[in-house]
Amino acid sequence: MKRILATFSLLAAALLLLGMGDLGGAPAGSVPQTAENLHAVVTDRSGIRTDLSQFSMDGTLFIEGNRGSGKLTVDFKKIAAVDFGQVSGDRVAVTLELKDGEKLDLMILRRALFYGDTGYGAFKISARDMQRIEFP
């Protein structure tokens, strides 16, 4: 009987610990805190525009993606707008319109998340659902 009780207790403890696998990261309903408060207007693929403060990509103040065989990061302060193109596999094609007038093409992960504060709640959207980001 003791052996059955010990086995049951061990099994129950293992199930509880496995259920705790997603406790990391930002709490639900919150926006990652960044060193600077960036303002952005995002438009999703259905045309809905959302004005955001505390804007970030996965909690960072830059966009990161592949440019050819290399990886490139560009600070949001240098970007006027980002246009999102076709989703291809696990990547999304984006075109960065830099404030100096130059354009850069990157491929970013389609599961990359963008966060911001609407003033009435936290906002989160994946790259695959984005159409455009503007930095006024």
A tleap script that builds the chain and sets N, CA, C and O, in Angstrom:
source leaprc.protein.ff14SB
mol = sequence {
  NMET LYS ARG ILE LEU ALA THR PHE SER LEU
  LEU ALA ALA ALA LEU LEU LEU LEU GLY MET
  GLY ASP LEU GLY GLY ALA PRO ALA GLY SER
  VAL PRO GLN THR ALA GLU ASN LEU HIE ALA
  VAL VAL THR ASP ARG SER GLY ILE ARG THR
  ASP LEU SER GLN PHE SER MET ASP GLY THR
  LEU PHE ILE GLU GLY ASN ARG GLY SER GLY
  LYS LEU THR VAL ASP PHE LYS LYS ILE ALA
  ALA VAL ASP PHE GLY GLN VAL SER GLY ASP
  ARG VAL ALA VAL THR LEU GLU LEU LYS ASP
  GLY GLU LYS LEU ASP LEU MET ILE LEU ARG
  ARG ALA LEU PHE TYR GLY ASP THR GLY TYR
  GLY ALA PHE LYS ILE SER ALA ARG ASP MET
  GLN ARG ILE GLU PHE CPRO
}
set mol.1.N position { 0.824 -1.189 0.000 }
set mol.1.CA position { 0.000 0.000 0.000 }
set mol.1.C position { 0.872 1.258 0.000 }
set mol.1.O position { 0.583 2.230 -0.697 }
set mol.2.N position { 1.959 1.218 0.806 }
set mol.2.CA position { 2.871 2.370 0.844 }
set mol.2.C position { 3.493 2.617 -0.523 }
set mol.2.O position { 3.680 3.759 -0.944 }
set mol.3.N position { 3.809 1.524 -1.204 }
set mol.3.CA position { 4.433 1.651 -2.518 }
set mol.3.C position { 3.465 2.296 -3.522 }
set mol.3.O position { 3.879 3.132 -4.325 }
set mol.4.N position { 2.212 1.924 -3.483 }
set mol.4.CA position { 1.204 2.510 -4.372 }
set mol.4.C position { 1.025 3.987 -4.056 }
set mol.4.O position { 0.937 4.808 -4.969 }
set mol.5.N position { 0.968 4.334 -2.780 }
set mol.5.CA position { 0.816 5.731 -2.370 }
set mol.5.C position { 2.033 6.552 -2.793 }
set mol.5.O position { 1.879 7.684 -3.254 }
set mol.6.N position { 3.219 6.009 -2.646 }
set mol.6.CA position { 4.440 6.705 -3.056 }
set mol.6.C position { 4.464 6.901 -4.571 }
set mol.6.O position { 4.845 7.971 -5.046 }
set mol.7.N position { 4.070 5.900 -5.321 }
set mol.7.CA position { 4.020 6.009 -6.782 }
set mol.7.C position { 3.006 7.056 -7.209 }
set mol.7.O position { 3.276 7.869 -8.093 }
set mol.8.N position { 1.842 7.032 -6.580 }
set mol.8.CA position { 0.805 8.024 -6.901 }
set mol.8.C position { 1.292 9.437 -6.579 }
set mol.8.O position { 1.079 10.353 -7.373 }
set mol.9.N position { 1.933 9.627 -5.445 }
set mol.9.CA position { 2.455 10.950 -5.051 }
set mol.9.C position { 3.512 11.435 -6.036 }
set mol.9.O position { 3.517 12.610 -6.402 }
set mol.10.N position { 4.391 10.562 -6.465 }
set mol.10.CA position { 5.428 10.911 -7.427 }
set mol.10.C position { 4.812 11.285 -8.772 }
set mol.10.O position { 5.242 12.250 -9.405 }
set mol.11.N position { 3.822 10.539 -9.206 }
set mol.11.CA position { 3.137 10.822 -10.460 }
set mol.11.C position { 2.414 12.174 -10.385 }
set mol.11.O position { 2.474 12.962 -11.329 }
set mol.12.N position { 1.736 12.440 -9.275 }
set mol.12.CA position { 1.034 13.716 -9.101 }
set mol.12.C position { 2.022 14.882 -9.111 }
set mol.12.O position { 1.752 15.911 -9.729 }
set mol.13.N position { 3.150 14.736 -8.441 }
set mol.13.CA position { 4.162 15.794 -8.413 }
set mol.13.C position { 4.731 16.038 -9.812 }
set mol.13.O position { 4.945 17.186 -10.201 }
set mol.14.N position { 4.973 14.976 -10.561 }
set mol.14.CA position { 5.502 15.118 -11.922 }
set mol.14.C position { 4.508 15.850 -12.810 }
set mol.14.O position { 4.908 16.708 -13.598 }
set mol.15.N position { 3.231 15.535 -12.703 }
set mol.15.CA position { 2.222 16.217 -13.505 }
set mol.15.C position { 2.138 17.698 -13.161 }
set mol.15.O position { 2.002 18.534 -14.055 }
set mol.16.N position { 2.216 18.030 -11.885 }
set mol.16.CA position { 2.190 19.434 -11.480 }
set mol.16.C position { 3.396 20.194 -12.017 }
set mol.16.O position { 3.262 21.320 -12.496 }
set mol.17.N position { 4.556 19.587 -11.937 }
set mol.17.CA position { 5.768 20.246 -12.426 }
set mol.17.C position { 5.746 20.405 -13.941 }
set mol.17.O position { 6.205 21.428 -14.449 }
set mol.18.N position { 5.236 19.444 -14.665 }
set mol.18.CA position { 5.129 19.566 -16.117 }
set mol.18.C position { 4.152 20.668 -16.503 }
set mol.18.O position { 4.354 21.332 -17.520 }
set mol.19.N position { 3.129 20.875 -15.742 }
set mol.19.CA position { 2.156 21.921 -16.011 }
set mol.19.C position { 2.685 23.316 -15.782 }
set mol.19.O position { 2.045 24.286 -16.188 }
set mol.20.N position { 3.842 23.449 -15.139 }
set mol.20.CA position { 4.428 24.758 -14.845 }
set mol.20.C position { 5.402 25.201 -15.926 }
set mol.20.O position { 6.140 26.164 -15.720 }
set mol.21.N position { 5.428 24.532 -17.065 }
set mol.21.CA position { 6.406 24.799 -18.107 }
set mol.21.C position { 6.347 26.172 -18.733 }
set mol.21.O position { 7.347 26.610 -19.302 }
set mol.22.N position { 5.234 26.876 -18.662 }
set mol.22.CA position { 5.108 28.170 -19.335 }
set mol.22.C position { 4.984 29.320 -18.342 }
set mol.22.O position { 4.200 30.242 -18.567 }
set mol.23.N position { 5.728 29.283 -17.270 }
set mol.23.CA position { 5.638 30.339 -16.272 }
set mol.23.C position { 6.595 31.487 -16.532 }
set mol.23.O position { 6.529 32.498 -15.832 }
set mol.24.N position { 7.479 31.371 -17.505 }
set mol.24.CA position { 8.439 32.440 -17.781 }
set mol.24.C position { 7.841 33.530 -18.632 }
set mol.24.O position { 6.686 33.436 -19.048 }
set mol.25.N position { 8.627 34.578 -18.900 }
set mol.25.CA position { 8.197 35.661 -19.773 }
set mol.25.C position { 7.329 36.670 -19.064 }
set mol.25.O position { 7.145 36.620 -17.848 }
set mol.26.N position { 6.796 37.589 -19.852 }
set mol.26.CA position { 5.958 38.649 -19.310 }
set mol.26.C position { 4.605 38.086 -18.906 }
set mol.26.O position { 4.079 37.193 -19.569 }
set mol.27.N position { 4.044 38.601 -17.828 }
set mol.27.CA position { 2.714 38.149 -17.432 }
set mol.27.C position { 1.679 38.497 -18.498 }
set mol.27.O position { 1.849 39.459 -19.247 }
set mol.28.N position { 0.619 37.721 -18.561 }
set mol.28.CA position { -0.454 37.993 -19.523 }
set mol.28.C position { -1.004 39.387 -19.266 }
set mol.28.O position { -1.204 39.792 -18.120 }
set mol.29.N position { -1.244 40.114 -20.353 }
set mol.29.CA position { -1.819 41.444 -20.216 }
set mol.29.C position { -0.810 42.530 -19.932 }
set mol.29.O position { -1.192 43.652 -19.598 }
set mol.30.N position { 0.486 42.224 -20.057 }
set mol.30.CA position { 1.500 43.247 -19.830 }
set mol.30.C position { 2.375 43.407 -21.072 }
set mol.30.O position { 2.395 42.553 -21.958 }
set mol.31.N position { 3.084 44.509 -21.107 }
set mol.31.CA position { 3.970 44.841 -22.219 }
set mol.31.C position { 5.398 44.777 -21.693 }
set mol.31.O position { 5.665 45.277 -20.600 }
set mol.32.N position { 6.333 44.169 -22.447 }
set mol.32.CA position { 7.727 44.150 -21.977 }
set mol.32.C position { 8.239 45.579 -21.735 }
set mol.32.O position { 8.015 46.475 -22.549 }
set mol.33.N position { 8.912 45.769 -20.632 }
set mol.33.CA position { 9.478 47.074 -20.313 }
set mol.33.C position { 10.757 47.281 -21.123 }
set mol.33.O position { 11.618 46.403 -21.181 }
set mol.34.N position { 10.865 48.451 -21.744 }
set mol.34.CA position { 12.043 48.782 -22.547 }
set mol.34.C position { 12.708 50.018 -21.961 }
set mol.34.O position { 12.114 50.742 -21.162 }
set mol.35.N position { 13.950 50.246 -22.370 }
set mol.35.CA position { 14.713 51.384 -21.864 }
set mol.35.C position { 14.152 52.708 -22.361 }
set mol.35.O position { 14.389 53.753 -21.755 }
set mol.36.N position { 13.416 52.668 -23.451 }
set mol.36.CA position { 12.884 53.881 -24.062 }
set mol.36.C position { 11.437 53.652 -24.497 }
set mol.36.O position { 11.071 52.549 -24.901 }
set mol.37.N position { 10.628 54.689 -24.413 }
set mol.37.CA position { 9.225 54.594 -24.803 }
set mol.37.C position { 9.081 54.998 -26.270 }
set mol.37.O position { 9.043 56.186 -26.588 }
set mol.38.N position { 9.001 54.005 -27.162 }
set mol.38.CA position { 8.839 54.271 -28.592 }
set mol.38.C position { 7.363 54.273 -28.967 }
set mol.38.O position { 6.586 53.460 -28.466 }
set mol.39.N position { 6.985 55.183 -29.844 }
set mol.39.CA position { 5.618 55.286 -30.346 }
set mol.39.C position { 5.580 54.694 -31.751 }
set mol.39.O position { 6.467 54.954 -32.563 }
set mol.40.N position { 4.557 53.901 -32.034 }
set mol.40.CA position { 4.388 53.306 -33.370 }
set mol.40.C position { 2.905 53.159 -33.666 }
set mol.40.O position { 2.077 53.051 -32.761 }
set mol.41.N position { 2.596 53.157 -34.943 }
set mol.41.CA position { 1.246 52.855 -35.408 }
set mol.41.C position { 1.354 51.587 -36.244 }
set mol.41.O position { 2.064 51.563 -37.249 }
set mol.42.N position { 0.654 50.535 -35.832 }
set mol.42.CA position { 0.707 49.272 -36.561 }
set mol.42.C position { -0.616 49.046 -37.288 }
set mol.42.O position { -1.688 49.394 -36.794 }
set mol.43.N position { -0.506 48.459 -38.461 }
set mol.43.CA position { -1.673 48.096 -39.250 }
set mol.43.C position { -1.604 46.597 -39.486 }
set mol.43.O position { -0.600 46.083 -39.978 }
set mol.44.N position { -2.677 45.900 -39.133 }
set mol.44.CA position { -2.676 44.450 -39.358 }
set mol.44.C position { -3.163 44.144 -40.773 }
set mol.44.O position { -3.538 45.054 -41.512 }
set mol.45.N position { -3.158 42.884 -41.145 }
set mol.45.CA position { -3.502 42.490 -42.519 }
set mol.45.C position { -4.977 42.717 -42.858 }
set mol.45.O position { -5.361 42.649 -44.026 }
set mol.46.N position { -5.800 42.985 -41.848 }
set mol.46.CA position { -7.203 43.307 -42.140 }
set mol.46.C position { -7.423 44.817 -42.230 }
set mol.46.O position { -8.551 45.268 -42.430 }
set mol.47.N position { -6.340 45.608 -42.082 }
set mol.47.CA position { -6.429 47.056 -42.239 }
set mol.47.C position { -6.695 47.824 -40.959 }
set mol.47.O position { -6.858 49.043 -41.006 }
set mol.48.N position { -6.743 47.158 -39.822 }
set mol.48.CA position { -6.990 47.822 -38.538 }
set mol.48.C position { -5.701 48.485 -38.063 }
set mol.48.O position { -4.664 47.834 -37.940 }
set mol.49.N position { -5.780 49.803 -37.795 }
set mol.49.CA position { -4.629 50.565 -37.300 }
set mol.49.C position { -4.715 50.698 -35.781 }
set mol.49.O position { -5.784 50.959 -35.229 }
set mol.50.N position { -3.577 50.517 -35.117 }
set mol.50.CA position { -3.523 50.618 -33.665 }
set mol.50.C position { -2.340 51.490 -33.280 }
set mol.50.O position { -1.208 51.243 -33.696 }
set mol.51.N position { -2.615 52.510 -32.482 }
set mol.51.CA position { -1.607 53.454 -32.001 }
set mol.51.C position { -1.017 52.909 -30.702 }
set mol.51.O position { -1.752 52.626 -29.757 }
set mol.52.N position { 0.311 52.761 -30.652 }
set mol.52.CA position { 0.962 52.115 -29.516 }
set mol.52.C position { 2.086 52.956 -28.924 }
set mol.52.O position { 2.797 53.659 -29.642 }
set mol.53.N position { 2.236 52.875 -27.619 }
set mol.53.CA position { 3.438 53.361 -26.935 }
set mol.53.C position { 4.167 52.127 -26.404 }
set mol.53.O position { 3.630 51.022 -26.489 }
set mol.54.N position { 5.360 52.284 -25.867 }
set mol.54.CA position { 6.169 51.161 -25.360 }
set mol.54.C position { 6.295 50.054 -26.411 }
set mol.54.O position { 6.222 48.868 -26.087 }
set mol.55.N position { 6.485 50.457 -27.677 }
set mol.55.CA position { 6.553 49.507 -28.774 }
set mol.55.C position { 7.871 48.751 -28.753 }
set mol.55.O position { 8.922 49.332 -28.480 }
set mol.56.N position { 7.816 47.454 -29.041 }
set mol.56.CA position { 9.037 46.644 -29.125 }
set mol.56.C position { 8.797 45.419 -29.989 }
set mol.56.O position { 7.660 45.019 -30.238 }
set mol.57.N position { 9.900 44.837 -30.438 }
set mol.57.CA position { 9.866 43.536 -31.126 }
set mol.57.C position { 10.480 42.533 -30.171 }
set mol.57.O position { 11.678 42.580 -29.894 }
set mol.58.N position { 9.666 41.636 -29.675 }
set mol.58.CA position { 10.126 40.646 -28.702 }
set mol.58.C position { 10.842 41.292 -27.520 }
set mol.58.O position { 11.766 40.704 -26.958 }
set mol.59.N position { 10.419 42.507 -27.137 }
set mol.59.CA position { 10.998 43.200 -25.995 }
set mol.59.C position { 12.248 43.992 -26.315 }
set mol.59.O position { 12.872 44.539 -25.406 }
set mol.60.N position { 12.638 44.072 -27.597 }
set mol.60.CA position { 13.832 44.827 -27.993 }
set mol.60.C position { 13.436 46.064 -28.788 }
set mol.60.O position { 12.308 46.159 -29.274 }
set mol.61.N position { 14.352 47.005 -28.921 }
set mol.61.CA position { 14.090 48.262 -29.622 }
set mol.61.C position { 14.686 48.273 -31.021 }
set mol.61.O position { 15.070 49.326 -31.530 }
set mol.62.N position { 14.762 47.108 -31.638 }
set mol.62.CA position { 15.271 46.987 -33.005 }
set mol.62.C position { 14.555 45.852 -33.697 }
set mol.62.O position { 13.939 44.998 -33.060 }
set mol.63.N position { 14.647 45.859 -35.022 }
set mol.63.CA position { 14.122 44.745 -35.805 }
set mol.63.C position { 15.305 43.905 -36.244 }
set mol.63.O position { 16.355 44.430 -36.614 }
set mol.64.N position { 15.123 42.598 -36.198 }
set mol.64.CA position { 16.202 41.674 -36.549 }
set mol.64.C position { 15.702 40.718 -37.616 }
set mol.64.O position { 14.596 40.184 -37.526 }
set mol.65.N position { 16.530 40.512 -38.624 }
set mol.65.CA position { 16.164 39.575 -39.673 }
set mol.65.C position { 17.356 39.180 -40.515 }
set mol.65.O position { 18.474 39.650 -40.306 }
set mol.66.N position { 17.095 38.309 -41.466 }
set mol.66.CA position { 18.148 37.866 -42.363 }
set mol.66.C position { 18.180 38.751 -43.595 }
set mol.66.O position { 17.149 39.081 -44.179 }
set mol.67.N position { 19.383 39.123 -43.968 }
set mol.67.CA position { 19.636 39.859 -45.212 }
set mol.67.C position { 20.621 38.997 -45.978 }
set mol.67.O position { 21.817 38.988 -45.688 }
set mol.68.N position { 20.101 38.270 -46.962 }
set mol.68.CA position { 20.943 37.290 -47.638 }
set mol.68.C position { 21.315 36.191 -46.658 }
set mol.68.O position { 20.458 35.625 -45.980 }
set mol.69.N position { 22.601 35.902 -46.596 }
set mol.69.CA position { 23.080 34.868 -45.680 }
set mol.69.C position { 23.438 35.420 -44.305 }
set mol.69.O position { 23.762 34.659 -43.393 }
set mol.70.N position { 23.380 36.739 -44.153 }
set mol.70.CA position { 23.737 37.360 -42.875 }
set mol.70.C position { 22.517 37.752 -42.066 }
set mol.70.O position { 21.387 37.714 -42.552 }
set mol.71.N position { 22.769 38.130 -40.815 }
set mol.71.CA position { 21.731 38.603 -39.910 }
set mol.71.C position { 21.963 40.083 -39.666 }
set mol.71.O position { 23.093 40.505 -39.419 }
set mol.72.N position { 20.890 40.881 -39.735 }
set mol.72.CA position { 20.995 42.327 -39.586 }
set mol.72.C position { 20.019 42.806 -38.523 }
set mol.72.O position { 18.879 42.346 -38.468 }
set mol.73.N position { 20.466 43.728 -37.679 }
set mol.73.CA position { 19.588 44.392 -36.729 }
set mol.73.C position { 19.596 45.881 -37.044 }
set mol.73.O position { 20.651 46.471 -37.278 }
set mol.74.N position { 18.405 46.483 -37.047 }
set mol.74.CA position { 18.269 47.909 -37.328 }
set mol.74.C position { 17.449 48.534 -36.204 }
set mol.74.O position { 16.338 48.087 -35.917 }
set mol.75.N position { 17.993 49.562 -35.572 }
set mol.75.CA position { 17.326 50.269 -34.492 }
set mol.75.C position { 16.052 50.925 -35.006 }
set mol.75.O position { 16.056 51.525 -36.081 }
set mol.76.N position { 14.966 50.816 -34.252 }
set mol.76.CA position { 13.700 51.424 -34.656 }
set mol.76.C position { 13.828 52.934 -34.874 }
set mol.76.O position { 13.093 53.498 -35.684 }
set mol.77.N position { 14.739 53.591 -34.175 }
set mol.77.CA position { 14.918 55.051 -34.324 }
set mol.77.C position { 15.345 55.440 -35.739 }
set mol.77.O position { 15.133 56.578 -36.158 }
set mol.78.N position { 15.939 54.511 -36.471 }
set mol.78.CA position { 16.414 54.788 -37.822 }
set mol.78.C position { 15.369 54.457 -38.883 }
set mol.78.O position { 15.600 54.684 -40.070 }
set mol.79.N position { 14.216 53.921 -38.463 }
set mol.79.CA position { 13.203 53.431 -39.402 }
set mol.79.C position { 12.000 54.369 -39.429 }
set mol.79.O position { 11.501 54.789 -38.386 }
set mol.80.N position { 11.542 54.693 -40.646 }
set mol.80.CA position { 10.315 55.479 -40.807 }
set mol.80.C position { 9.105 54.541 -40.877 }
set mol.80.O position { 8.058 54.841 -40.304 }
set mol.81.N position { 9.243 53.402 -41.578 }
set mol.81.CA position { 8.132 52.455 -41.728 }
set mol.81.C position { 8.672 51.071 -42.083 }
set mol.81.O position { 9.787 50.927 -42.586 }
set mol.82.N position { 7.856 50.065 -41.808 }
set mol.82.CA position { 8.156 48.683 -42.165 }
set mol.82.C position { 6.928 48.127 -42.882 }
set mol.82.O position { 5.823 48.153 -42.341 }
set mol.83.N position { 7.127 47.626 -44.102 }
set mol.83.CA position { 6.051 46.990 -44.857 }
set mol.83.C position { 6.273 45.487 -44.862 }
set mol.83.O position { 7.367 45.008 -45.157 }
set mol.84.N position { 5.216 44.748 -44.529 }
set mol.84.CA position { 5.281 43.299 -44.436 }
set mol.84.C position { 4.723 42.695 -45.714 }
set mol.84.O position { 3.631 43.048 -46.160 }
set mol.85.N position { 5.492 41.773 -46.299 }
set mol.85.CA position { 5.088 41.124 -47.543 }
set mol.85.C position { 4.579 39.721 -47.298 }
set mol.85.O position { 3.915 39.435 -46.302 }
set mol.86.N position { 4.914 38.856 -48.241 }
set mol.86.CA position { 4.438 37.477 -48.226 }
set mol.86.C position { 5.077 36.672 -47.099 }
set mol.86.O position { 6.237 36.874 -46.743 }
set mol.87.N position { 4.291 35.763 -46.556 }
set mol.87.CA position { 4.788 34.771 -45.610 }
set mol.87.C position { 5.276 33.592 -46.426 }
set mol.87.O position { 4.553 33.080 -47.280 }
set mol.88.N position { 6.509 33.159 -46.162 }
set mol.88.CA position { 7.093 32.036 -46.885 }
set mol.88.C position { 7.721 31.081 -45.877 }
set mol.88.O position { 8.791 31.355 -45.335 }
set mol.89.N position { 7.054 29.965 -45.630 }
set mol.89.CA position { 7.547 29.028 -44.619 }
set mol.89.C position { 7.482 29.658 -43.248 }
set mol.89.O position { 6.423 30.109 -42.812 }
set mol.90.N position { 8.626 29.689 -42.561 }
set mol.90.CA position { 8.653 30.276 -41.219 }
set mol.90.C position { 9.134 31.729 -41.230 }
set mol.90.O position { 9.455 32.278 -40.176 }
set mol.91.N position { 9.187 32.356 -42.407 }
set mol.91.CA position { 9.693 33.732 -42.536 }
set mol.91.C position { 8.659 34.643 -43.201 }
set mol.91.O position { 7.757 34.190 -43.905 }
set mol.92.N position { 8.825 35.941 -42.951 }
set mol.92.CA position { 8.018 36.977 -43.592 }
set mol.92.C position { 8.980 37.973 -44.231 }
set mol.92.O position { 9.934 38.417 -43.592 }
set mol.93.N position { 8.732 38.324 -45.484 }
set mol.93.CA position { 9.534 39.344 -46.159 }
set mol.93.C position { 9.091 40.717 -45.663 }
set mol.93.O position { 7.896 41.006 -45.609 }
set mol.94.N position { 10.061 41.567 -45.301 }
set mol.94.CA position { 9.753 42.931 -44.889 }
set mol.94.C position { 10.653 43.899 -45.644 }
set mol.94.O position { 11.788 43.575 -45.995 }
set mol.95.N position { 10.123 45.091 -45.884 }
set mol.95.CA position { 10.901 46.173 -46.467 }
set mol.95.C position { 10.942 47.302 -45.459 }
set mol.95.O position { 9.903 47.814 -45.045 }
set mol.96.N position { 12.150 47.691 -45.066 }
set mol.96.CA position { 12.332 48.797 -44.134 }
set mol.96.C position { 12.509 50.078 -44.929 }
set mol.96.O position { 13.344 50.139 -45.832 }
set mol.97.N position { 11.734 51.099 -44.602 }
set mol.97.CA position { 11.933 52.435 -45.152 }
set mol.97.C position { 12.677 53.224 -44.090 }
set mol.97.O position { 12.101 53.596 -43.067 }
set mol.98.N position { 13.948 53.479 -44.329 }
set mol.98.CA position { 14.753 54.188 -43.345 }
set mol.98.C position { 14.482 55.684 -43.417 }
set mol.98.O position { 14.031 56.197 -44.442 }
set mol.99.N position { 14.762 56.376 -42.317 }
set mol.99.CA position { 14.512 57.820 -42.259 }
set mol.99.C position { 15.392 58.602 -43.227 }
set mol.99.O position { 15.055 59.726 -43.599 }
set mol.100.N position { 16.525 58.014 -43.641 }
set mol.100.CA position { 17.402 58.686 -44.608 }
set mol.100.C position { 16.975 58.425 -46.055 }
set mol.100.O position { 17.646 58.870 -46.986 }
set mol.101.N position { 15.844 57.693 -46.253 }
set mol.101.CA position { 15.323 57.445 -47.588 }
set mol.101.C position { 15.712 56.102 -48.180 }
set mol.101.O position { 15.124 55.676 -49.174 }
set mol.102.N position { 16.684 55.431 -47.596 }
set mol.102.CA position { 17.120 54.133 -48.105 }
set mol.102.C position { 16.089 53.061 -47.765 }
set mol.102.O position { 15.344 53.192 -46.794 }
set mol.103.N position { 16.052 51.997 -48.572 }
set mol.103.CA position { 15.174 50.855 -48.322 }
set mol.103.C position { 16.017 49.598 -48.172 }
set mol.103.O position { 16.996 49.407 -48.893 }
set mol.104.N position { 15.633 48.747 -47.232 }
set mol.104.CA position { 16.311 47.480 -46.989 }
set mol.104.C position { 15.281 46.367 -46.966 }
set mol.104.O position { 14.193 46.531 -46.415 }
set mol.105.N position { 15.625 45.232 -47.566 }
set mol.105.CA position { 14.762 44.056 -47.521 }
set mol.105.C position { 15.350 43.043 -46.550 }
set mol.105.O position { 16.547 42.755 -46.579 }
set mol.106.N position { 14.484 42.504 -45.685 }
set mol.106.CA position { 14.879 41.489 -44.712 }
set mol.106.C position { 13.857 40.368 -44.724 }
set mol.106.O position { 12.751 40.515 -45.243 }
set mol.107.N position { 14.249 39.253 -44.145 }
set mol.107.CA position { 13.328 38.150 -43.865 }
set mol.107.C position { 13.336 37.968 -42.357 }
set mol.107.O position { 14.383 37.704 -41.766 }
set mol.108.N position { 12.154 38.112 -41.722 }
set mol.108.CA position { 12.079 37.936 -40.274 }
set mol.108.C position { 11.232 36.719 -39.958 }
set mol.108.O position { 10.467 36.250 -40.801 }
set mol.109.N position { 11.366 36.214 -38.761 }
set mol.109.CA position { 10.585 35.053 -38.349 }
set mol.109.C position { 9.107 35.411 -38.292 }
set mol.109.O position { 8.740 36.448 -37.740 }
set mol.110.N position { 8.270 34.576 -38.850 }
set mol.110.CA position { 6.831 34.852 -38.859 }
set mol.110.C position { 6.230 34.817 -37.464 }
set mol.110.O position { 5.177 35.410 -37.232 }
set mol.111.N position { 6.881 34.133 -36.530 }
set mol.111.CA position { 6.373 34.050 -35.169 }
set mol.111.C position { 6.906 35.174 -34.269 }
set mol.111.O position { 6.553 35.245 -33.092 }
set mol.112.N position { 7.759 36.055 -34.825 }
set mol.112.CA position { 8.259 37.187 -34.044 }
set mol.112.C position { 7.075 38.003 -33.542 }
set mol.112.O position { 6.103 38.212 -34.267 }
set mol.113.N position { 7.162 38.461 -32.299 }
set mol.113.CA position { 6.058 39.188 -31.687 }
set mol.113.C position { 6.389 40.660 -31.497 }
set mol.113.O position { 7.503 41.025 -31.122 }
set mol.114.N position { 5.403 41.485 -31.763 }
set mol.114.CA position { 5.506 42.918 -31.540 }
set mol.114.C position { 4.546 43.276 -30.416 }
set mol.114.O position { 3.413 42.798 -30.376 }
set mol.115.N position { 5.015 44.126 -29.500 }
set mol.115.CA position { 4.236 44.500 -28.319 }
set mol.115.C position { 4.074 46.011 -28.252 }
set mol.115.O position { 4.873 46.763 -28.809 }
set mol.116.N position { 3.028 46.437 -27.563 }
set mol.116.CA position { 2.838 47.852 -27.303 }
set mol.116.C position { 1.696 48.054 -26.325 }
set mol.116.O position { 0.959 47.125 -25.995 }
set mol.117.N position { 1.570 49.288 -25.873 }
set mol.117.CA position { 0.525 49.674 -24.934 }
set mol.117.C position { -0.430 50.608 -25.659 }
set mol.117.O position { -0.004 51.621 -26.211 }
set mol.118.N position { -1.712 50.281 -25.663 }
set mol.118.CA position { -2.712 51.095 -26.340 }
set mol.118.C position { -3.213 52.251 -25.474 }
set mol.118.O position { -3.898 53.147 -25.969 }
set mol.119.N position { -2.877 52.233 -24.198 }
set mol.119.CA position { -3.425 53.200 -23.257 }
set mol.119.C position { -4.609 52.614 -22.514 }
set mol.119.O position { -4.954 53.079 -21.427 }
set mol.120.N position { -5.233 51.599 -23.086 }
set mol.120.CA position { -6.350 50.916 -22.426 }
set mol.120.C position { -6.078 49.422 -22.267 }
set mol.120.O position { -6.933 48.677 -21.789 }
set mol.121.N position { -4.888 48.991 -22.668 }
set mol.121.CA position { -4.522 47.593 -22.509 }
set mol.121.C position { -3.291 47.235 -23.309 }
set mol.121.O position { -2.830 47.999 -24.157 }
set mol.122.N position { -2.769 46.058 -23.019 }
set mol.122.CA position { -1.578 45.559 -23.706 }
set mol.122.C position { -1.960 45.015 -25.079 }
set mol.122.O position { -3.051 44.473 -25.259 }
set mol.123.N position { -1.055 45.164 -26.047 }
set mol.123.CA position { -1.282 44.723 -27.419 }
set mol.123.C position { -0.125 43.833 -27.830 }
set mol.123.O position { 1.034 44.143 -27.552 }
set mol.124.N position { -0.440 42.718 -28.498 }
set mol.124.CA position { 0.574 41.789 -28.997 }
set mol.124.C position { 0.114 41.280 -30.343 }
set mol.124.O position { -1.052 40.925 -30.516 }
set mol.125.N position { 1.037 41.243 -31.309 }
set mol.125.CA position { 0.704 40.748 -32.644 }
set mol.125.C position { 1.940 40.079 -33.242 }
set mol.125.O position { 3.066 40.524 -33.022 }
set mol.126.N position { 1.720 39.017 -33.990 }
set mol.126.CA position { 2.843 38.312 -34.618 }
set mol.126.C position { 3.147 38.922 -35.981 }
set mol.126.O position { 2.296 39.566 -36.594 }
set mol.127.N position { 4.357 38.710 -36.433 }
set mol.127.CA position { 4.794 39.264 -37.719 }
set mol.127.C position { 3.921 38.774 -38.874 }
set mol.127.O position { 3.662 39.529 -39.811 }
set mol.128.N position { 3.473 37.547 -38.819 }
set mol.128.CA position { 2.653 36.996 -39.909 }
set mol.128.C position { 1.322 37.723 -40.065 }
set mol.128.O position { 0.699 37.645 -41.124 }
set mol.129.N position { 0.874 38.434 -39.019 }
set mol.129.CA position { -0.411 39.140 -39.056 }
set mol.129.C position { -0.267 40.635 -39.327 }
set mol.129.O position { -1.260 41.361 -39.345 }
set mol.130.N position { 0.960 41.094 -39.538 }
set mol.130.CA position { 1.217 42.524 -39.728 }
set mol.130.C position { 1.189 42.911 -41.204 }
set mol.130.O position { 1.527 42.118 -42.083 }
set mol.131.N position { 0.776 44.156 -41.448 }
set mol.131.CA position { 0.843 44.737 -42.789 }
set mol.131.C position { 1.867 45.876 -42.819 }
set mol.131.O position { 2.657 45.985 -43.756 }
set mol.132.N position { 1.844 46.728 -41.775 }
set mol.132.CA position { 2.737 47.904 -41.782 }
set mol.132.C position { 2.951 48.407 -40.364 }
set mol.132.O position { 2.068 48.311 -39.511 }
set mol.133.N position { 4.142 48.944 -40.129 }
set mol.133.CA position { 4.468 49.676 -38.911 }
set mol.133.C position { 4.957 51.046 -39.338 }
set mol.133.O position { 5.783 51.159 -40.244 }
set mol.134.N position { 4.456 52.083 -38.694 }
set mol.134.CA position { 4.932 53.444 -38.953 }
set mol.134.C position { 5.460 54.038 -37.642 }
set mol.134.O position { 4.874 53.850 -36.576 }
set mol.135.N position { 6.570 54.751 -37.750 }
set mol.135.CA position { 7.150 55.443 -36.610 }
set mol.135.C position { 7.038 56.940 -36.846 }
set mol.135.O position { 7.888 57.538 -37.506 }
set mol.136.N position { 5.971 57.549 -36.298 }
set mol.136.CA position { 5.750 58.997 -36.554 }
set mol.136.C position { 6.797 59.883 -35.890 }
set mol.136.O position { 6.742 61.106 -36.016 }
savepdb mol mol.pdb
quit
